[in-house]
Amino acid sequence: MARDAIVPSSSPAEVGWLSRESTKRFILLGLEVVFFLVLIIAIEALVTRANTRFDLTPEKKYSLSEMTSQALHALNKPVQATVFYRRGEREKHGELLDLMTQESSFFSYQLFDLDRAPGLAQRYGVTAYGTTVVETEDNRLTLPLADEERLLNALLRVVQSEKTLYFLVGHGENDPVEPEERSGYGVLRKVLETENYRVRPLPLLTVRKIPSDASLIIVAGPKGELSPGELDAMTTYLQAGGHIIFMLDPYTVPALSGYLSQFGFKMEETVVVDDQNQVAGGEPLMPMIANFSKEVFPRQPRGEPMLPVVQPVRVQEGGKAQAFAFSSDTSWIVKSKERAERNELAFKSGEDERGPFPVAAVATVGEGEKAGKVVVLGDSDFVNNFYVRVPGNVDFFMNTVSWIVGRQELVALGRTPNAPVSKRGSTPKQSLYMTAGQSRLFFWVMVVLEPVAVFLLGMAVFARRRQKG
């Protein structure tokens, strides 16, 4: 007769330990910790794979500027940067270059310790620590230092030919070398040079001929009339496929305005006034421009340009000129010069005219690929060393230049916003500018509605507590 198997049973002490409430809580806590760690590891793996990073520094110190990012996105051929670093400084150079490689598959880099790669350094002609060589298959540029601004400039220079811009001088124009805050274009010149433009003066009255390497002529706010010989030289240059930007202030050069009529422009001795779309606290003679023709100007500036004391730039019906920037519907023009000089800017029915009005226009001279372009802007002060800091002003000018000379990849770069620290010395510092409507909205929200909301919330809490006793 078989005996029944004896099955050992758990001791009461063991069963009691497993059934304790504290043990169950400990096990649950352990499982929660494990699940939390698994979740963190999974999120880290996803973020690493997506290469997502957040730059919370006010100056965006660990991010590329939008201008650099867009220039990298526009690359259509391989570009390589080779850095010869000092021992112990590899990470300092690699951080910026890593950011650039993430923006474009056409950009790559390599790092070499100068002391350990003497043969390669000799082939590149490098003898100093920190030297960077930026090259394509058929072009090479050597930089003594490699910050973002210099790398951007080198990038533009190796992938495209340098353009030469001539600023007309001899008639009281704004000087691109002048550092004086109100009249100089010194800041604008630095921005132009950063984007691989060579800036040169043009004393046309003396040389009598426009240089053959001129990609663009800029006539920036002349105070005196141009001579017949200078105008003839410009006409010849345009007919040969050249490009000119005329930036004309109101009431200054009527004869030059008459010269532009042959290209389809219809200039007037008036000024644009806008008391709604203007800088808060500013004069109505400082309208902000927010409307652009996409047919002529494919991408508008990232900010709203502000043109101080601007004249309308009308175009003749059926002519070759076409407007591409306009004032707002709330603007008007003061047709009386005497009233404008006395600052009597209120709209006068029967004499003044309601907007919007064109403030910039372009005309084509000739046909085909070698056709020249004439652009007329109704103001020249908006990019001087003072007003160039307004968000949108430098973009408006630089986008116009890039569009005329055929650098479509540089249009609407957003040059002034989020400029990194390395660019603060050459790009305008940013200030907060609000329109009159934005200023009123800010007042009502921050000064009236927010305090009232806090007061009402406090009264509701007080009443509820009092009701409960």
Secondary structure, DSSP 8 states (H G I E B T S, - for coil): -----------HHHHHHHT-HHHHHHHHHHHHHHHHHHHHHHHHHHHHHHT-----STT-TTS--HHHHHHHHT--S-EEEEEEE-TT-HHHHHHHHHHHHHH-TTEEEEEEETTT-HHHHHHHT--STTEEEEE-SS-EEEESS--HHHHHHHHHHHHS--EEEEEE-SSS---TT---TTT--HHHHHHHHHTTEEEEEE-HHHH-S--TTEEEEEEE--SS---HHHHHHHHHHHHTT-EEEEE--TTS-HHHHHHGGGGTEEE-S-EEE-SSSBBTTS-TTSBB--EE-TTTSSS--SS--B-SS---EEE-TTSSEEEEEE--TT-EEE--HHHHHTT--S--TTTSEES--EEEEEEEESSSTT-EEEEEES-SGGGSTTGGGSTTHHHHHHHHHHHHHT-GGGTT---STT--GGGTTTS-------BHHHHHHHIIIIIIIHHHHHHHHHHHHHHHHHHH-
